[in-house]
Amino acid sequence: MSAARTLFGLMRHAQTEWNRDKIIQGQSESILTPEGREAAKGWGRALAGRGYQRIIASDLLRTRNTAALVNETLQLPVEYDSRLREQDWGRWVGSTVRELREKDPAAVAYQEAMGWEFRPPGGENRLELLERSMNALLDAAERYLGERILVVCHGGVLKAVTHHLLAMEFLPEEGNPLMPYHLHRVAAAGGVLTLEKLNEPLT
């Protein structure tokens, strides 16, 4: 008999003011823009009828607010997991990538070439991000065996999980397979995550 499968729909939080201004947020807080709030409400309407039974979200404000707006339509139980937070970007938080490239291009190029070992000064690397994100999903799969769960998290979490499942090296030349503000489906069975589908529309 095959193991019961827990199904996850992974999505990024709605647009924040720092997203709009291209400022690195990391684990700092920034409020949703009016456009982001309206988008999140629309996502809730689009996800209605897809069989989700609960929402698990990062505990940062932008993910909590996105989950609440999505849940205005879905009306599901919600819980928060700090392991689903964005990557800690250390001393680079509050800057734009453009500013960092102008200030210290060698440091940025060095980190980008590190792939999974990419670590902003004073922050965490992508392997640490991947470990805690995977553990959060696998623990949820065990607690809610066989359920369909919507996960509201961050761009870094989405990239880490999907790049891992696609066996990518996380190097700039590979590009990013994820389309912005789409849903990505992952399944868990027997303590193993598998990729079901990328870039499902949220409209």
TILUMVO-829142 format. One record per atom (N, C-alpha, C): x, y, z; atom name; residue number from 1; residue in three letters. Coordinates in Angstrom, 3 decimals, decimal comma. Layout:
% residues N
c1 c2 c3 atom nr rest
X Y Z CA NUM ALA
...
This chain:
% residues 203
c1 c2 c3 atom nr rest
0,846 -1,195 0,000 N 1 MET
0,000 0,000 0,000 CA 1 MET
0,884 1,249 0,000 C 1 MET
0,581 2,202 -0,870 N 2 SER
1,386 3,410 -0,943 CA 2 SER
1,099 4,328 0,241 C 2 SER
2,103 5,120 0,614 N 3 ALA
1,947 6,023 1,736 CA 3 ALA
0,962 7,144 1,381 C 3 ALA
0,216 7,591 2,400 N 4 ALA
-0,706 8,707 2,181 CA 4 ALA
0,082 9,951 1,792 C 4 ALA
-0,458 10,722 0,877 N 5 ARG
0,209 11,915 0,384 CA 5 ARG
-0,438 13,155 0,960 C 5 ARG
0,384 14,058 1,466 N 6 THR
-0,069 15,377 1,870 CA 6 THR
0,307 16,341 0,759 C 6 THR
-0,641 17,149 0,342 N 7 LEU
-0,427 18,037 -0,800 CA 7 LEU
-0,321 19,484 -0,324 C 7 LEU
0,704 20,175 -0,814 N 8 PHE
0,939 21,567 -0,461 CA 8 PHE
0,807 22,455 -1,695 C 8 PHE
0,144 23,584 -1,520 N 9 GLY
0,184 24,660 -2,506 CA 9 GLY
1,013 25,785 -1,921 C 9 GLY
2,165 26,062 -2,507 N 10 LEU
3,087 27,060 -1,975 CA 10 LEU
2,921 28,383 -2,730 C 10 LEU
2,804 29,469 -1,978 N 11 MET
2,657 30,769 -2,603 CA 11 MET
3,410 31,830 -1,810 C 11 MET
3,844 32,861 -2,509 N 12 ARG
4,523 33,979 -1,872 CA 12 ARG
3,498 34,987 -1,361 C 12 ARG
3,876 35,722 -0,334 N 13 HIS
3,044 36,814 0,164 CA 13 HIS
2,815 37,849 -0,935 C 13 HIS
1,821 38,685 -0,712 N 14 ALA
1,509 39,756 -1,664 CA 14 ALA
2,562 40,861 -1,600 C 14 ALA
2,504 41,764 -2,566 N 15 GLN
3,492 42,834 -2,680 CA 15 GLN
3,518 43,734 -1,444 C 15 GLN
4,729 44,028 -0,964 N 16 THR
4,910 44,981 0,130 CA 16 THR
5,490 46,288 -0,414 C 16 THR
5,558 47,282 0,460 N 17 GLU
6,163 48,549 0,050 CA 17 GLU
7,630 48,368 -0,312 C 17 GLU
8,336 47,520 0,425 N 18 TRP
9,751 47,278 0,116 CA 18 TRP
9,904 46,484 -1,181 C 18 TRP
8,989 45,548 -1,454 N 19 ASN
9,015 44,861 -2,748 CA 19 ASN
8,888 45,877 -3,880 C 19 ASN
7,923 46,756 -3,729 N 20 ARG
7,658 47,768 -4,767 CA 20 ARG
8,903 48,619 -5,035 C 20 ARG
9,628 48,932 -3,972 N 21 ASP
10,810 49,786 -4,093 CA 21 ASP
12,101 48,994 -4,273 C 21 ASP
11,975 47,665 -4,434 N 22 LYS
13,106 46,760 -4,693 CA 22 LYS
14,147 46,772 -3,563 C 22 LYS
13,656 46,918 -2,327 N 23 ILE
14,526 46,916 -1,152 CA 23 ILE
14,548 45,512 -0,547 C 23 ILE
15,729 45,045 -0,192 N 24 ILE
15,867 43,715 0,408 CA 24 ILE
15,235 43,725 1,793 C 24 ILE
14,298 42,793 2,031 N 25 GLN
13,571 42,754 3,301 CA 25 GLN
14,149 41,751 4,287 C 25 GLN
14,532 40,581 3,780 N 26 GLY
14,938 39,526 4,697 CA 26 GLY
13,834 39,256 5,699 C 26 GLY
14,169 39,252 6,986 N 27 GLN
13,174 38,995 8,027 CA 27 GLN
12,655 40,281 8,663 C 27 GLN
12,991 41,443 8,086 N 28 SER
12,417 42,699 8,555 CA 28 SER
10,983 42,821 8,046 C 28 SER
10,267 43,786 8,616 N 29 GLU
8,853 43,927 8,284 CA 29 GLU
8,603 45,088 7,338 C 29 GLU
7,650 44,905 6,438 N 30 SER
7,187 45,952 5,539 CA 30 SER
5,731 45,659 5,228 C 30 SER
4,891 46,678 5,224 N 31 ILE
3,459 46,444 5,068 CA 31 ILE
3,085 46,198 3,609 C 31 ILE
1,958 45,547 3,405 N 32 LEU
1,460 45,308 2,059 CA 32 LEU
1,018 46,617 1,414 C 32 LEU
1,254 46,728 0,120 N 33 THR
0,727 47,865 -0,627 CA 33 THR
-0,776 47,678 -0,836 C 33 THR
-1,502 48,748 -1,158 N 34 PRO
-2,926 48,585 -1,493 CA 34 PRO
-3,131 47,576 -2,632 C 34 PRO
-2,231 47,613 -3,610 N 35 GLU
-2,335 46,657 -4,728 CA 35 GLU
-2,118 45,226 -4,235 C 35 GLU
-1,179 45,060 -3,311 N 36 GLY
-0,923 43,744 -2,752 CA 36 GLY
-2,119 43,204 -1,986 C 36 GLY
-2,766 44,072 -1,227 N 37 ARG
-3,946 43,646 -0,459 CA 37 ARG
-5,068 43,198 -1,396 C 37 ARG
-5,305 43,953 -2,445 N 38 GLU
-6,356 43,572 -3,394 CA 38 GLU
-6,010 42,270 -4,112 C 38 GLU
-4,731 42,114 -4,457 N 39 ALA
-4,313 40,867 -5,107 CA 39 ALA
-4,559 39,671 -4,204 C 39 ALA
-4,215 39,797 -2,915 N 40 ALA
-4,392 38,684 -1,977 CA 40 ALA
-5,866 38,303 -1,847 C 40 ALA
-6,737 39,284 -1,810 N 41 LYS
-8,171 38,979 -1,762 CA 41 LYS
-8,609 38,208 -3,008 C 41 LYS
-8,060 38,614 -4,158 N 42 GLY
-8,372 37,911 -5,401 CA 42 GLY
-7,855 36,489 -5,410 C 42 GLY
-6,675 36,267 -4,820 N 43 TRP
-6,139 34,911 -4,743 CA 43 TRP
-7,066 34,010 -3,929 C 43 TRP
-7,621 34,560 -2,862 N 44 GLY
-8,547 33,769 -2,063 CA 44 GLY
-9,745 33,315 -2,875 C 44 GLY
-10,276 34,232 -3,671 N 45 ARG
-11,418 33,865 -4,520 CA 45 ARG
-11,014 32,831 -5,558 C 45 ARG
-9,803 32,963 -6,117 N 46 ALA
-9,338 32,024 -7,138 CA 46 ALA
-9,088 30,637 -6,558 C 46 ALA
-8,700 30,571 -5,283 N 47 LEU
-8,376 29,283 -4,652 CA 47 LEU
-9,598 28,580 -4,076 C 47 LEU
-10,721 29,256 -4,029 N 48 ALA
-11,937 28,633 -3,516 CA 48 ALA
-12,308 27,428 -4,376 C 48 ALA
-12,686 26,365 -3,737 N 49 GLY
-13,096 25,164 -4,454 CA 49 GLY
-11,968 24,243 -4,861 C 49 GLY
-10,727 24,567 -4,484 N 50 ARG
-9,602 23,696 -4,836 CA 50 ARG
-9,281 22,671 -3,749 C 50 ARG
-10,073 22,651 -2,709 N 51 GLY
-9,960 21,577 -1,725 CA 51 GLY
-8,976 21,801 -0,595 C 51 GLY
-8,481 23,017 -0,425 N 52 TYR
-7,545 23,252 0,677 CA 52 TYR
-8,266 23,175 2,011 C 52 TYR
-7,586 22,570 2,994 N 53 GLN
-8,201 22,309 4,293 CA 53 GLN
-7,638 23,164 5,421 C 53 GLN
-6,491 23,773 5,197 N 54 ARG
-5,904 24,655 6,210 CA 54 ARG
-4,822 25,504 5,554 C 54 ARG
-4,419 26,548 6,273 N 55 ILE
-3,340 27,424 5,819 CA 55 ILE
-2,228 27,394 6,856 C 55 ILE
-0,988 27,253 6,385 N 56 ILE
0,181 27,418 7,238 CA 56 ILE
1,006 28,549 6,638 C 56 ILE
1,395 29,501 7,475 N 57 ALA
2,103 30,678 6,977 CA 57 ALA
3,326 30,974 7,827 C 57 ALA
4,291 31,642 7,219 N 58 SER
5,378 32,257 7,974 CA 58 SER
4,776 33,211 9,004 C 58 SER
5,488 33,408 10,111 N 59 ASP
4,952 34,278 11,156 CA 59 ASP
5,292 35,750 10,967 C 59 ASP
5,940 36,115 9,862 N 60 LEU
6,215 37,525 9,616 CA 60 LEU
4,929 38,252 9,203 C 60 LEU
4,891 39,560 9,447 N 61 LEU
3,666 40,332 9,259 CA 61 LEU
3,119 40,232 7,846 C 61 LEU
3,981 40,308 6,843 N 62 ARG
3,502 40,322 5,460 CA 62 ARG
2,854 39,006 5,058 C 62 ARG
3,332 37,895 5,609 N 63 THR
2,708 36,600 5,301 CA 63 THR
1,436 36,402 6,112 C 63 THR
1,450 36,864 7,369 N 64 ARG
0,240 36,774 8,190 CA 64 ARG
-0,897 37,589 7,556 C 64 ARG
-0,568 38,793 7,092 N 65 ASN
-1,596 39,635 6,478 CA 65 ASN
-2,095 39,050 5,168 C 65 ASN
-1,179 38,506 4,364 N 66 THR
-1,595 37,869 3,111 CA 66 THR
-2,514 36,689 3,393 C 66 THR
-2,137 35,855 4,354 N 67 ALA
-2,963 34,693 4,706 CA 67 ALA
-4,355 35,129 5,160 C 67 ALA
-4,413 36,193 5,962 N 68 ALA
-5,712 36,672 6,439 CA 68 ALA
-6,592 37,156 5,298 C 68 ALA
-6,003 37,856 4,339 N 69 LEU
-6,774 38,360 3,205 CA 69 LEU
-7,238 37,226 2,299 C 69 LEU
-6,369 36,263 2,048 N 70 VAL
-6,759 35,079 1,271 CA 70 VAL
-7,890 34,335 1,984 C 70 VAL
-7,794 34,296 3,307 N 71 ASN
-8,730 33,505 4,096 CA 71 ASN
-10,078 34,182 4,293 C 71 ASN
-10,217 35,438 3,854 N 72 GLU
-11,530 36,065 3,899 CA 72 GLU
-12,542 35,257 3,094 C 72 GLU
-12,070 34,636 2,025 N 73 THR
-12,934 33,768 1,212 CA 73 THR
-12,879 32,324 1,681 C 73 THR
-11,685 31,799 1,957 N 74 LEU
-11,535 30,365 2,215 CA 74 LEU
-12,036 29,937 3,588 C 74 LEU
-11,870 30,807 4,596 N 75 GLN
-12,351 30,502 5,961 CA 75 GLN
-11,789 29,170 6,476 C 75 GLN
-10,461 29,048 6,484 N 76 LEU
-9,780 27,824 6,912 CA 76 LEU
-9,043 28,048 8,226 C 76 LEU
-8,733 26,970 8,961 N 77 PRO
-7,846 27,108 10,115 CA 77 PRO
-6,481 27,605 9,649 C 77 PRO
-5,863 28,499 10,434 N 78 VAL
-4,562 29,068 10,079 CA 78 VAL
-3,595 28,860 11,237 C 78 VAL
-2,360 28,484 10,906 N 79 GLU
-1,305 28,440 11,909 CA 79 GLU
-0,035 29,027 11,305 C 79 GLU
0,914 29,380 12,172 N 80 TYR
2,132 30,067 11,745 CA 80 TYR
3,349 29,264 12,161 C 80 TYR
4,369 29,296 11,318 N 81 ASP
5,603 28,552 11,576 CA 81 ASP
6,784 29,454 11,237 C 81 ASP
7,584 29,783 12,242 N 82 SER
8,723 30,685 12,040 CA 82 SER
9,774 30,093 11,116 C 82 SER
9,756 28,765 10,932 N 83 ARG
10,727 28,134 10,034 CA 83 ARG
10,468 28,478 8,574 C 83 ARG
9,305 29,036 8,279 N 84 LEU
8,963 29,439 6,910 CA 84 LEU
9,290 30,898 6,629 C 84 LEU
10,037 31,534 7,532 N 85 ARG
10,457 32,919 7,306 CA 85 ARG
11,397 33,029 6,113 C 85 ARG
11,477 34,257 5,594 N 86 GLU
12,423 34,564 4,517 CA 86 GLU
13,856 34,336 5,003 C 86 GLU
14,764 34,159 4,058 N 87 GLN
16,185 34,062 4,388 CA 87 GLN
16,629 35,298 5,159 C 87 GLN
17,471 35,097 6,165 N 88 ASP
18,048 36,214 6,908 CA 88 ASP
19,153 36,838 6,045 C 88 ASP
18,934 38,076 5,618 N 89 TRP
19,888 38,761 4,731 CA 89 TRP
20,870 39,640 5,488 C 89 TRP
20,910 39,514 6,799 N 90 GLY
21,935 40,176 7,585 CA 90 GLY
22,065 41,667 7,301 C 90 GLY
23,301 42,111 7,056 N 91 ARG
23,581 43,538 6,886 CA 91 ARG
23,141 44,085 5,530 C 91 ARG
22,691 43,212 4,634 N 92 TRP
22,205 43,699 3,350 CA 92 TRP
20,737 44,125 3,397 C 92 TRP
20,049 43,852 4,500 N 93 VAL
18,652 44,275 4,626 CA 93 VAL
18,568 45,799 4,585 C 93 VAL
17,601 46,317 3,863 N 94 GLY
17,402 47,758 3,765 CA 94 GLY
18,072 48,393 2,565 C 94 GLY
18,886 47,626 1,843 N 95 SER
19,541 48,114 0,625 CA 95 SER
18,845 47,526 -0,596 C 95 SER
19,069 48,125 -1,739 N 96 THR
18,656 47,504 -2,992 CA 96 THR
19,855 46,761 -3,572 C 96 THR
19,584 45,792 -4,442 N 97 VAL
20,684 45,073 -5,088 CA 97 VAL
21,541 46,036 -5,904 C 97 VAL
20,894 47,005 -6,516 N 98 ARG
21,652 47,994 -7,291 CA 98 ARG
22,635 48,744 -6,402 C 98 ARG
22,193 49,154 -5,233 N 99 GLU
23,079 49,857 -4,302 CA 99 GLU
24,250 48,979 -3,876 C 99 GLU
23,964 47,706 -3,613 N 100 LEU
25,022 46,791 -3,202 CA 100 LEU
26,037 46,587 -4,322 C 100 LEU
25,554 46,478 -5,559 N 101 ARG
26,474 46,292 -6,684 CA 101 ARG
27,366 47,524 -6,883 C 101 ARG
26,799 48,688 -6,649 N 102 GLU
27,591 49,916 -6,789 CA 102 GLU
28,600 50,060 -5,659 C 102 GLU
28,212 49,669 -4,464 N 103 LYS
29,074 49,841 -3,286 CA 103 LYS
30,186 48,811 -3,224 C 103 LYS
29,841 47,542 -3,492 N 104 ASP
30,829 46,461 -3,366 CA 104 ASP
30,524 45,362 -4,374 C 104 ASP
30,766 45,625 -5,663 N 105 PRO
30,407 44,645 -6,694 CA 105 PRO
31,120 43,319 -6,532 C 105 PRO
32,349 43,326 -6,042 N 106 ALA
33,087 42,076 -5,888 CA 106 ALA
32,428 41,173 -4,853 C 106 ALA
31,959 41,761 -3,767 N 107 ALA
31,307 40,959 -2,717 CA 107 ALA
30,017 40,343 -3,229 C 107 ALA
29,235 41,110 -3,983 N 108 VAL
27,979 40,584 -4,532 CA 108 VAL
28,256 39,468 -5,531 C 108 VAL
29,207 39,680 -6,421 N 109 ALA
29,547 38,655 -7,421 CA 109 ALA
30,055 37,384 -6,748 C 109 ALA
30,856 37,545 -5,707 N 110 TYR
31,374 36,380 -4,982 CA 110 TYR
30,231 35,564 -4,384 C 110 TYR
29,311 36,245 -3,720 N 111 GLN
28,203 35,520 -3,093 CA 111 GLN
27,312 34,855 -4,139 C 111 GLN
27,033 35,538 -5,223 N 112 GLU
26,170 34,945 -6,257 CA 112 GLU
26,795 33,684 -6,839 C 112 GLU
28,109 33,633 -6,919 N 113 ALA
28,800 32,453 -7,467 CA 113 ALA
28,845 31,290 -6,480 C 113 ALA
28,403 31,523 -5,253 N 114 MET
28,458 30,481 -4,228 CA 114 MET
27,279 29,525 -4,289 C 114 MET
26,273 29,829 -5,085 N 115 GLY
25,144 28,918 -5,210 CA 115 GLY
24,440 28,703 -3,876 C 115 GLY
24,347 27,445 -3,470 N 116 TRP
23,664 27,116 -2,222 CA 116 TRP
24,364 27,695 -0,996 C 116 TRP
25,632 28,019 -1,112 N 117 GLU
26,383 28,583 0,022 CA 117 GLU
26,271 30,108 0,101 C 117 GLU
25,486 30,708 -0,788 N 118 PHE
25,246 32,158 -0,761 CA 118 PHE
24,837 32,590 0,638 C 118 PHE
25,600 33,516 1,219 N 119 ARG
25,305 33,998 2,576 CA 119 ARG
25,564 35,505 2,640 C 119 ARG
24,513 36,326 2,748 N 120 PRO
24,736 37,760 2,946 CA 120 PRO
25,508 37,996 4,245 C 120 PRO
26,317 39,034 4,312 N 121 PRO
27,097 39,287 5,525 CA 121 PRO
26,202 39,368 6,761 C 121 PRO
26,502 38,544 7,753 N 122 GLY
25,712 38,530 8,976 CA 122 GLY
24,410 37,769 8,877 C 122 GLY
24,147 37,109 7,737 N 123 GLY
22,890 36,393 7,541 CA 123 GLY
23,078 34,892 7,514 C 123 GLY
22,113 34,198 6,941 N 124 GLU
22,179 32,739 6,835 CA 124 GLU
22,360 32,346 5,380 C 124 GLU
22,846 31,123 5,152 N 125 ASN
22,993 30,694 3,763 CA 125 ASN
21,763 29,930 3,296 C 125 ASN
21,736 29,630 2,014 N 126 ARG
20,548 29,017 1,424 CA 126 ARG
20,337 27,587 1,901 C 126 ARG
21,404 26,887 2,268 N 127 LEU
21,248 25,532 2,793 CA 127 LEU
20,543 25,547 4,142 C 127 LEU
20,845 26,547 4,955 N 128 GLU
20,155 26,683 6,245 CA 128 GLU
18,680 27,015 6,027 C 128 GLU
18,418 27,894 5,074 N 129 LEU
17,042 28,223 4,707 CA 129 LEU
16,306 26,979 4,218 C 129 LEU
16,946 26,206 3,355 N 130 LEU
16,334 24,997 2,826 CA 130 LEU
16,017 24,008 3,936 C 130 LEU
16,948 23,790 4,851 N 131 GLU
16,742 22,801 5,905 CA 131 GLU
15,527 23,134 6,761 C 131 GLU
15,434 24,388 7,198 N 132 ARG
14,304 24,727 8,071 CA 132 ARG
12,976 24,720 7,303 C 132 ARG
13,015 25,127 6,031 N 133 SER
11,784 25,128 5,231 CA 133 SER
11,293 23,707 4,972 C 133 SER
12,213 22,825 4,608 N 134 MET
11,839 21,429 4,370 CA 134 MET
11,320 20,779 5,646 C 134 MET
11,964 21,067 6,762 N 135 ASN
11,504 20,500 8,031 CA 135 ASN
10,101 20,975 8,380 C 135 ASN
9,820 22,253 8,114 N 136 ALA
8,478 22,774 8,378 CA 136 ALA
7,430 22,036 7,547 C 136 ALA
7,724 21,808 6,279 N 137 LEU
6,768 21,122 5,407 CA 137 LEU
6,609 19,652 5,790 C 137 LEU
7,704 18,974 6,065 N 138 LEU
7,622 17,554 6,407 CA 138 LEU
6,930 17,344 7,748 C 138 LEU
7,170 18,235 8,700 N 139 ASP
6,463 18,135 9,983 CA 139 ASP
4,970 18,352 9,791 C 139 ASP
4,603 19,319 8,957 N 140 ALA
3,189 19,564 8,680 CA 140 ALA
2,553 18,373 7,975 C 140 ALA
3,305 17,748 7,063 N 141 ALA
2,789 16,575 6,356 CA 141 ALA
2,502 15,436 7,321 C 141 ALA
3,320 15,304 8,342 N 142 GLU
3,106 14,253 9,336 CA 142 GLU
1,922 14,574 10,244 C 142 GLU
1,801 15,842 10,627 N 143 ARG
0,690 16,244 11,508 CA 143 ARG
-0,652 16,145 10,798 C 143 ARG
-0,670 16,505 9,521 N 144 TYR
-1,925 16,586 8,771 CA 144 TYR
-1,880 15,625 7,586 C 144 TYR
-1,599 14,388 7,896 N 145 LEU
-1,406 13,358 6,878 CA 145 LEU
-2,602 13,277 5,933 C 145 LEU
-2,309 13,382 4,656 N 146 GLY
-3,343 13,225 3,645 CA 146 GLY
-4,145 14,482 3,342 C 146 GLY
-3,837 15,590 4,005 N 147 GLU
-4,592 16,818 3,768 CA 147 GLU
-4,015 17,617 2,600 C 147 GLU
-4,772 18,642 2,233 N 148 ARG
-4,337 19,602 1,214 CA 148 ARG
-4,138 20,945 1,924 C 148 ARG
-2,907 21,452 1,906 N 149 ILE
-2,526 22,590 2,743 CA 149 ILE
-1,993 23,730 1,880 C 149 ILE
-2,506 24,927 2,115 N 150 LEU
-2,001 26,123 1,457 CA 150 LEU
-0,905 26,728 2,335 C 150 LEU
0,258 27,004 1,749 N 151 VAL
1,400 27,541 2,495 CA 151 VAL
1,719 28,938 1,965 C 151 VAL
1,635 29,938 2,841 N 152 VAL
1,946 31,316 2,478 CA 152 VAL
3,325 31,634 3,043 C 152 VAL
4,285 31,847 2,159 N 153 CYS
5,669 32,014 2,631 CA 153 CYS
6,362 33,137 1,850 C 153 CYS
7,606 32,947 1,469 N 154 HIS
8,439 34,008 0,899 CA 154 HIS
9,149 33,524 -0,363 C 154 HIS
9,617 34,483 -1,158 N 155 GLY
10,321 34,135 -2,384 CA 155 GLY
11,535 33,258 -2,144 C 155 GLY
12,297 33,553 -1,092 N 156 GLY
13,476 32,737 -0,794 CA 156 GLY
13,135 31,310 -0,450 C 156 GLY
12,059 31,120 0,311 N 157 VAL
11,613 29,772 0,662 CA 157 VAL
11,176 29,020 -0,591 C 157 VAL
10,380 29,671 -1,424 N 158 LEU
9,923 29,035 -2,670 CA 158 LEU
11,103 28,626 -3,541 C 158 LEU
12,071 29,523 -3,693 N 159 LYS
13,232 29,205 -4,521 CA 159 LYS
14,039 28,059 -3,937 C 159 LYS
14,274 28,082 -2,631 N 160 ALA
15,080 27,031 -2,012 CA 160 ALA
14,433 25,662 -2,200 C 160 ALA
13,140 25,562 -1,906 N 161 VAL
12,456 24,269 -2,004 CA 161 VAL
12,401 23,789 -3,450 C 161 VAL
11,997 24,656 -4,373 N 162 THR
11,853 24,211 -5,761 CA 162 THR
13,204 23,981 -6,436 C 162 THR
14,196 24,828 -6,160 N 163 HIS
15,530 24,591 -6,728 CA 163 HIS
16,084 23,253 -6,244 C 163 HIS
15,859 22,938 -4,981 N 164 HIS
16,312 21,643 -4,452 CA 164 HIS
15,611 20,491 -5,172 C 164 HIS
14,298 20,574 -5,299 N 165 LEU
13,544 19,480 -5,922 CA 165 LEU
13,838 19,355 -7,416 C 165 LEU
14,299 20,435 -8,025 N 166 LEU
14,703 20,402 -9,443 CA 166 LEU
16,183 20,088 -9,626 C 166 LEU
16,885 19,833 -8,521 N 167 ALA
18,330 19,526 -8,536 CA 167 ALA
19,140 20,631 -9,206 C 167 ALA
18,773 21,876 -8,925 N 168 MET
19,499 23,018 -9,467 CA 168 MET
20,631 23,423 -8,521 C 168 MET
21,621 24,144 -9,062 N 169 GLU
22,784 24,566 -8,282 CA 169 GLU
22,619 25,962 -7,675 C 169 GLU
21,528 26,626 -7,998 N 170 PHE
21,227 27,964 -7,489 CA 170 PHE
22,265 28,986 -7,960 C 170 PHE
22,648 28,891 -9,226 N 171 LEU
23,602 29,823 -9,820 CA 171 LEU
22,873 30,784 -10,762 C 171 LEU
23,364 32,012 -10,914 N 172 PRO
22,653 33,012 -11,725 CA 172 PRO
22,366 32,559 -13,151 C 172 PRO
23,303 31,809 -13,746 N 173 GLU
23,124 31,412 -15,142 CA 173 GLU
21,981 30,416 -15,353 C 173 GLU
21,506 29,796 -14,272 N 174 GLU
20,392 28,845 -14,398 CA 174 GLU
19,061 29,552 -14,601 C 174 GLU
18,983 30,807 -14,173 N 175 GLY
17,715 31,512 -14,219 CA 175 GLY
16,788 31,058 -13,101 C 175 GLY
15,624 31,673 -13,046 N 176 ASN
14,635 31,361 -12,023 CA 176 ASN
13,417 30,726 -12,686 C 176 ASN
13,105 29,468 -12,352 N 177 PRO
11,977 28,808 -13,009 CA 177 PRO
10,613 29,271 -12,505 C 177 PRO
10,580 30,095 -11,462 N 178 LEU
9,314 30,472 -10,849 CA 178 LEU
8,778 31,781 -11,429 C 178 LEU
7,507 31,754 -11,810 N 179 MET
6,831 32,973 -12,236 CA 179 MET
6,314 33,701 -11,001 C 179 MET
6,368 35,037 -10,987 N 180 PRO
5,907 35,763 -9,804 CA 180 PRO
4,414 35,597 -9,558 C 180 PRO
4,071 35,494 -8,277 N 181 TYR
2,685 35,436 -7,832 CA 181 TYR
1,894 34,311 -8,515 C 181 TYR
2,504 33,130 -8,500 N 182 HIS
1,854 31,907 -8,938 CA 182 HIS
1,910 30,888 -7,807 C 182 HIS
1,153 29,810 -7,965 N 183 LEU
1,103 28,733 -6,978 CA 183 LEU
1,987 27,585 -7,453 C 183 LEU
2,692 26,965 -6,516 N 184 HIS
3,589 25,848 -6,839 CA 184 HIS
3,210 24,661 -5,952 C 184 HIS
2,934 23,522 -6,577 N 185 ARG
2,398 22,382 -5,830 CA 185 ARG
3,469 21,333 -5,557 C 185 ARG
3,509 20,897 -4,305 N 186 VAL
4,479 19,913 -3,823 CA 186 VAL
3,714 18,849 -3,044 C 186 VAL
4,158 17,605 -3,119 N 187 ALA
3,543 16,513 -2,366 CA 187 ALA
4,554 15,915 -1,397 C 187 ALA
4,055 15,422 -0,267 N 188 ALA
4,902 14,745 0,716 CA 188 ALA
4,321 13,371 1,000 C 188 ALA
5,183 12,357 0,975 N 189 ALA
4,773 10,987 1,312 CA 189 ALA
5,985 10,243 1,831 C 189 ALA
5,836 9,575 2,950 N 190 GLY
6,941 8,800 3,502 CA 190 GLY
8,161 9,622 3,839 C 190 GLY
7,963 10,885 4,228 N 191 GLY
9,084 11,737 4,588 CA 191 GLY
9,860 12,280 3,415 C 191 GLY
9,293 12,221 2,217 N 192 VAL
9,961 12,697 1,000 CA 192 VAL
9,056 13,698 0,289 C 192 VAL
9,645 14,814 -0,135 N 193 LEU
8,915 15,806 -0,912 CA 193 LEU
9,168 15,608 -2,401 C 193 LEU
8,132 15,764 -3,186 N 194 THR
8,264 15,708 -4,645 CA 194 THR
7,536 16,900 -5,255 C 194 THR
8,031 17,338 -6,386 N 195 LEU
7,440 18,481 -7,072 CA 195 LEU
6,306 18,002 -7,961 C 195 LEU
5,127 18,625 -7,799 N 196 GLU
3,956 18,259 -8,589 CA 196 GLU
3,785 19,185 -9,804 C 196 GLU
3,814 20,494 -9,549 N 197 LYS
3,586 21,432 -10,649 CA 197 LYS
4,078 22,819 -10,246 C 197 LYS
4,736 23,503 -11,177 N 198 LEU
5,162 24,883 -10,968 CA 198 LEU
4,217 25,840 -11,694 C 198 LEU
4,112 27,037 -11,168 N 199 ASN
3,521 28,178 -11,885 CA 199 ASN
2,049 27,986 -12,251 C 199 ASN
1,271 27,543 -11,268 N 200 GLU
-0,171 27,452 -11,474 CA 200 GLU
-0,769 28,834 -11,261 C 200 GLU
-1,591 29,324 -12,172 N 201 PRO
-2,118 30,684 -12,038 CA 201 PRO
-2,935 30,870 -10,760 C 201 PRO
-2,856 32,080 -10,211 N 202 LEU
-3,632 32,444 -9,029 CA 202 LEU
-4,752 33,413 -9,390 C 202 LEU
-5,184 33,344 -10,623 N 203 THR
-6,258 34,226 -11,072 CA 203 THR
-7,415 33,402 -11,601 C 203 THR
